[in-house]
Amino acid sequence: MSPGAAGTRIEGLSMWRAILMLGGVILHGAIGLEHIPVFAAIPLISHAFRMGSFMLISGLLCGYALARRRSPLAWLGRRTVQIGMPLLVGLLVICPLIGYMLDDLPDRTRWPFVIAQDWYHLWFLVALLAYAPLSYAFHQWDRRSGAIARIERALTNRSIGSSRSAQTIILLATALACCALMMLTRQVLAGQTPPRYAAPLSHIQLMLGYAPFYLLGFLLARSPMLFRTMTHSIRTPVIILVCVGITYASWFGGASLALDPLRRAIVGDLVELIGMAVCPPAASILILRSAVKIRTIPTIVRQFADASFTIYILHFPIIIATKLILVRVSWNPYAAFAFTVALASAVAYAAHVLLVERYAPAAFLLNGRYLEAAKASADTIA
């Protein structure tokens, strides 16, 4: 792949990563409105594919980035700071602020300051921080063992069947790995988690479950043959997504009422878990094919993509504050939803333009950009 084509592909993937991240604003804007069917569908759809696809694309972008670095260890140190600094600010400032507004802070009277126990929307930073050494370890292992070269030869020789069969096998294997890791994590944590730590530890199943997606993305970046194999056709991914959509519509649309509450909760949880496992890799295939075809990105889209990380970091406390104010006002729920999403996006975007883009310390604290390169968009988190 030529440098120009690689750059275009990376831009397209970065745009899609931003779209998936900004989808969190819509998701959190629906909080408290789940009694309305339209808003109840938003978390179901979001949880089915959004963050899983985000992790796959993040792995792919990291695979590209690590391949261009002369010193993998230096890349690991830089990325740790890029992710760790916004996470630290979030844990010390943003999460306690959210906890204060929700009256959900732990008792920390012996501490000089209050630390929230829930990661809220910032759990994905913990996941990315954990995946960084995974990327480094796999990169080093591949350099010594030539594992990706063997994958390339196997796909070239068609030793694992046709492209369509290989695509189906990889999609199902990745989904199975995700499902198994999530179920295993649930079993390990069940009954072992103190109530006060249940909220943050509940995200561990997502961090472990999404690791196969991240690794698949990393492999797609390093193996052109695997990328072509996975993106050559949309038939299987579309079939998977349609089947999951029909299952969701049937179950959550009324079929669940045929069971008693206990069985309904068990089966519903299983349906969601399967959706979270099979949808992200299938949806990612469609995203990757779209990213390859992107030639130009409109200026306004590029601006919001550049600001997406800041918007996601800051939007949640703004949404919570807005909803607490609107509780006292008799608003149409659809109008309240639109107002909340628009306000949170606008305020967070303004913070990016007025603070992050203008002041190096703000860029470092909120985006993890190094002070000497705060104005370089290439240093945003992959």
C-alpha positions in Angstrom: 0.0 0.0 0.0 1.4 3.4 -1.1 2.0 6.1 1.6 -0.7 8.2 0.0 -3.2 5.4 0.1 -2.2 4.6 3.7 -2.7 8.2 4.7 -6.2 8.3 3.2 -7.2 5.1 4.8 -5.9 6.3 8.2 -7.9 9.5 7.8 -11.0 7.6 7.0 -10.6 5.3 10.0 -9.9 8.2 12.3 -13.1 9.8 11.1 -15.1 6.6 11.8 -13.4 6.3 15.2 -14.5 9.9 16.0 -18.1 9.1 14.9 -18.2 6.0 17.1 -16.9 8.1 20.0 -19.3 10.9 19.5 -22.1 8.3 19.5 -21.6 8.2 23.3 -23.1 11.7 23.5 -26.3 10.3 22.0 -26.2 7.3 24.3 -25.8 9.3 27.5 -28.3 11.8 26.3 -30.9 9.0 26.5 -30.3 8.4 30.2 -33.5 8.6 32.2 -35.7 8.3 29.1 -35.4 4.5 28.8 -39.2 4.1 29.5 -39.8 5.5 26.0 -39.3 2.7 23.4 -37.2 5.0 21.0 -34.8 5.9 23.7 -34.7 2.4 25.1 -33.5 1.2 21.7 -30.5 3.6 21.8 -28.4 1.8 24.5 -29.3 -1.6 22.9 -28.0 -0.5 19.5 -25.0 1.3 21.0 -23.9 -1.6 23.3 -24.3 -4.1 20.4 -21.5 -2.7 18.3 -20.3 0.8 19.1 -17.4 0.4 21.6 -16.4 -3.0 20.2 -16.0 -1.5 16.8 -14.2 1.4 18.3 -11.7 -0.9 19.9 -11.1 -2.8 16.7 -10.4 0.5 14.8 -8.1 1.6 17.7 -6.1 -1.6 17.4 -5.8 -1.1 13.6 -4.6 2.5 14.0 -2.1 1.4 16.7 -0.9 -1.3 14.3 -0.2 1.3 11.7 1.4 3.7 14.2 3.7 1.1 15.8 4.9 -0.1 12.4 6.1 3.4 11.6 8.1 3.9 14.8 11.8 3.1 14.9 11.6 2.5 18.7 8.6 0.4 19.8 9.5 1.0 23.4 9.5 4.8 22.9 6.1 4.5 21.3 4.8 2.5 24.3 6.0 5.2 26.7 4.5 8.0 24.7 1.2 6.3 24.3 1.0 5.5 28.0 1.3 9.2 28.7 -1.1 10.2 26.0 -3.8 7.9 27.5 -2.8 8.0 31.1 -2.8 11.8 31.5 -6.5 12.3 30.4 -7.4 9.3 32.5 -5.7 10.7 35.6 -7.5 14.1 35.1 -10.8 12.2 34.6 -10.3 10.1 37.8 -9.3 13.1 39.9 -11.6 15.7 38.6 -14.3 14.6 36.1 -15.5 11.4 37.8 -15.7 12.9 41.3 -17.7 15.8 39.8 -20.1 13.4 38.2 -20.3 11.5 41.5 -21.0 14.7 43.4 -23.9 15.6 41.0 -25.3 12.1 41.3 -24.8 11.9 45.0 -22.8 8.8 44.3 -19.5 9.6 46.0 -17.8 7.1 48.4 -17.0 8.0 52.0 -13.4 9.3 51.8 -13.3 11.4 55.0 -9.7 10.3 55.7 -8.5 11.4 52.3 -7.4 14.9 51.5 -9.7 14.8 48.4 -12.5 12.6 47.2 -11.9 10.0 44.5 -14.9 8.6 42.7 -15.2 4.8 42.6 -17.0 4.7 39.3 -15.0 5.3 36.0 -18.3 6.2 34.3 -17.6 6.9 30.6 -13.8 6.8 31.0 -13.5 3.1 31.4 -12.4 2.9 27.7 -9.2 4.8 28.6 -8.3 2.1 31.1 -8.9 -0.5 28.4 -6.7 1.4 25.9 -4.0 1.8 28.5 -4.0 -1.9 29.1 -4.0 -2.7 25.4 -0.9 -0.6 24.7 1.6 -3.1 26.2 -0.4 -5.9 24.5 0.4 -4.1 21.1 4.0 -3.8 22.1 4.3 -7.4 23.2 2.7 -8.7 20.0 4.9 -6.5 17.8 8.0 -7.8 19.5 6.8 -11.4 19.3 6.0 -11.0 15.6 9.5 -9.6 14.9 11.0 -12.7 16.5 8.6 -15.4 15.3 7.2 -14.1 12.0 3.7 -14.9 13.0 2.0 -12.4 10.7 4.1 -13.6 7.8 2.8 -17.1 8.4 -0.8 -15.8 8.4 0.0 -14.1 5.1 1.3 -17.4 3.6 -1.7 -19.3 4.9 -4.1 -16.9 3.3 -2.2 -16.7 0.1 -2.1 -20.6 -0.2 -5.8 -20.7 0.8 -4.9 -23.3 3.3 -7.8 -22.3 5.5 -10.3 -22.3 2.6 -11.8 -19.6 0.4 -11.8 -15.9 1.3 -15.5 -16.1 2.3 -14.9 -19.1 4.5 -11.8 -17.5 6.0 -13.8 -14.3 6.7 -16.6 -16.2 8.4 -14.2 -18.3 10.5 -12.3 -15.3 11.7 -15.5 -13.3 12.5 -17.0 -16.2 14.5 -13.8 -17.1 16.2 -13.3 -13.5 17.4 -16.9 -13.3 18.5 -16.5 -16.6 20.4 -13.4 -15.3 22.1 -15.2 -12.2 23.2 -18.2 -14.0 24.5 -16.0 -16.6 26.4 -13.9 -13.8 28.0 -17.0 -11.9 29.1 -18.7 -14.9 30.5 -15.6 -16.1 32.3 -15.1 -12.6 33.8 -18.6 -12.5 35.0 -18.2 -15.8 36.8 -14.9 -14.8 38.4 -16.4 -11.5 39.6 -19.8 -12.9 40.7 -20.0 -13.0 44.4 -16.4 -11.8 44.8 -16.9 -8.1 44.3 -17.6 -5.8 47.2 -20.7 -3.7 46.6 -18.8 -0.4 46.7 -16.5 -1.6 43.8 -19.2 -3.3 41.7 -19.6 -0.3 39.4 -16.0 0.1 38.2 -15.3 -3.6 38.2 -18.3 -4.3 36.0 -16.4 -2.7 33.1 -13.7 -5.3 33.4 -15.7 -7.8 31.3 -15.9 -5.2 28.5 -12.1 -4.5 28.7 -11.3 -8.2 28.5 -14.1 -9.1 26.1 -13.1 -6.4 23.6 -9.4 -7.4 23.6 -9.9 -9.9 20.7 -11.4 -7.1 18.6 -8.4 -4.8 19.4 -6.0 -7.7 18.5 -7.9 -8.4 15.2 -7.6 -4.7 14.3 -3.9 -4.8 15.0 -3.5 -7.9 12.8 -5.5 -6.2 10.0 -3.0 -3.3 10.1 0.0 -5.5 9.8 -1.3 -8.0 7.3 -2.6 -6.6 3.9 -3.7 -10.1 2.9 -5.8 -10.5 6.0 -7.3 -7.0 5.5 -8.3 -7.9 1.9 -9.7 -11.3 3.1 -11.8 -9.7 5.8 -13.1 -6.8 3.6 -13.6 -8.5 0.2 -17.3 -9.1 0.8 -20.1 -7.7 3.0 -22.5 -10.7 2.6 -21.6 -12.5 5.9 -21.3 -9.4 8.0 -24.7 -8.1 6.7 -26.3 -11.5 7.4 -24.9 -11.4 11.0 -26.2 -7.9 11.6 -29.6 -8.6 10.2 -30.0 -11.8 12.3 -29.0 -9.9 15.4 -31.4 -7.1 14.5 -34.3 -9.5 14.1 -33.4 -11.3 17.3 -33.3 -8.0 19.2 -36.5 -6.7 17.7 -38.3 -9.9 18.5 -37.0 -10.3 22.0 -37.1 -6.8 23.3 -40.2 -6.0 21.2 -42.4 -8.4 23.1 -41.2 -12.0 23.0 -39.6 -11.6 26.4 -43.0 -11.1 28.0 -43.7 -14.8 27.6 -41.2 -15.6 30.4 -41.3 -14.9 34.1 -39.2 -12.0 35.3 -36.2 -14.1 36.4 -35.9 -16.1 33.2 -36.6 -12.9 31.2 -33.6 -11.3 32.8 -31.3 -14.3 32.2 -32.3 -14.8 28.6 -32.3 -11.0 27.9 -28.8 -10.7 29.3 -27.6 -13.6 27.1 -29.2 -12.0 24.0 -27.3 -8.8 24.7 -24.1 -10.6 25.4 -24.3 -12.5 22.0 -25.1 -9.2 20.3 -22.1 -7.5 21.9 -19.8 -10.4 20.7 -20.9 -10.9 17.1 -21.9 -7.4 16.0 -18.6 -5.4 16.5 -16.4 -7.4 14.1 -19.3 -7.6 11.5 -20.0 -3.9 11.7 -16.3 -3.1 11.6 -16.1 -4.8 8.2 -18.6 -2.4 6.8 -16.7 0.5 8.4 -13.4 -0.6 7.0 -14.8 -0.9 3.5 -16.3 2.6 3.9 -13.0 4.0 5.2 -11.1 2.6 2.2 -13.5 4.4 -0.2 -13.2 7.8 1.5 -11.2 10.2 -0.6 -11.9 13.6 1.0 -13.3 14.6 4.4 -15.4 17.8 4.6 -13.8 20.5 6.8 -16.6 20.6 9.3 -16.4 16.8 9.7 -12.6 17.0 10.2 -13.0 19.7 12.8 -15.5 17.6 14.8 -13.3 14.5 14.4 -10.3 16.5 15.8 -12.4 17.6 18.7 -14.1 14.2 19.3 -11.8 13.1 22.1 -12.3 16.3 24.1 -16.0 16.2 23.5 -16.2 12.7 24.8 -14.1 13.4 27.9 -16.2 16.5 28.9 -19.7 15.7 27.6 -20.9 13.4 30.4 -20.8 15.9 33.4 -22.5 18.5 31.1 -25.3 16.0 30.3 -25.8 15.1 34.0 -25.9 18.8 35.0 -28.4 19.6 32.2 -30.6 16.7 33.1 -30.6 17.6 36.8 -31.8 21.1 35.8 -34.4 19.8 33.3 -35.9 17.6 36.0 -37.5 20.7 37.4 -38.9 21.7 34.0 -41.9 20.1 32.2 -40.3 19.5 28.8 -41.3 17.2 26.0 -38.8 14.3 26.3 -37.8 14.5 22.7 -37.1 18.2 23.0 -35.2 17.6 26.2 -33.1 14.9 24.6 -32.2 17.1 21.6 -31.4 20.1 23.8 -29.2 18.0 26.1 -27.2 16.4 23.3 -26.8 19.7 21.5 -25.8 21.7 24.6 -23.3 19.0 25.7 -21.7 18.8 22.3 -21.6 22.6 21.8 -20.0 23.3 25.3 -17.5 20.5 25.0 -16.6 21.6 21.4 -16.2 25.2 22.6 -13.8 23.9 25.3 -11.8 22.2 22.7 -11.5 25.2 20.4 -11.0 27.8 23.2 -8.7 25.7 25.5 -7.2 22.6 24.0 -6.3 24.2 20.6 -5.0 27.4 22.2 -3.2 26.3 25.3 -0.6 23.6 25.5 -1.2 22.6 29.1 -4.9 22.1 28.4 -4.0 19.9 25.4 -1.7 17.9 27.6 -4.2 17.4 30.4 -7.3 16.7 28.3 -5.9 15.1 25.1 -2.5 13.8 26.3 -0.7 15.8 23.7 2.9 16.5 24.5 3.6 20.2 25.2 6.0 20.6 22.4 3.5 19.2 19.9 0.2 20.4 21.3 -0.8 22.0 18.0 -0.1 18.9 15.9 -3.3 16.9 15.2 -1.2 13.8 14.4 -0.5 13.5 18.1 -4.1 12.8 19.1 -4.9 9.4 20.6 -5.1 6.6 18.0 
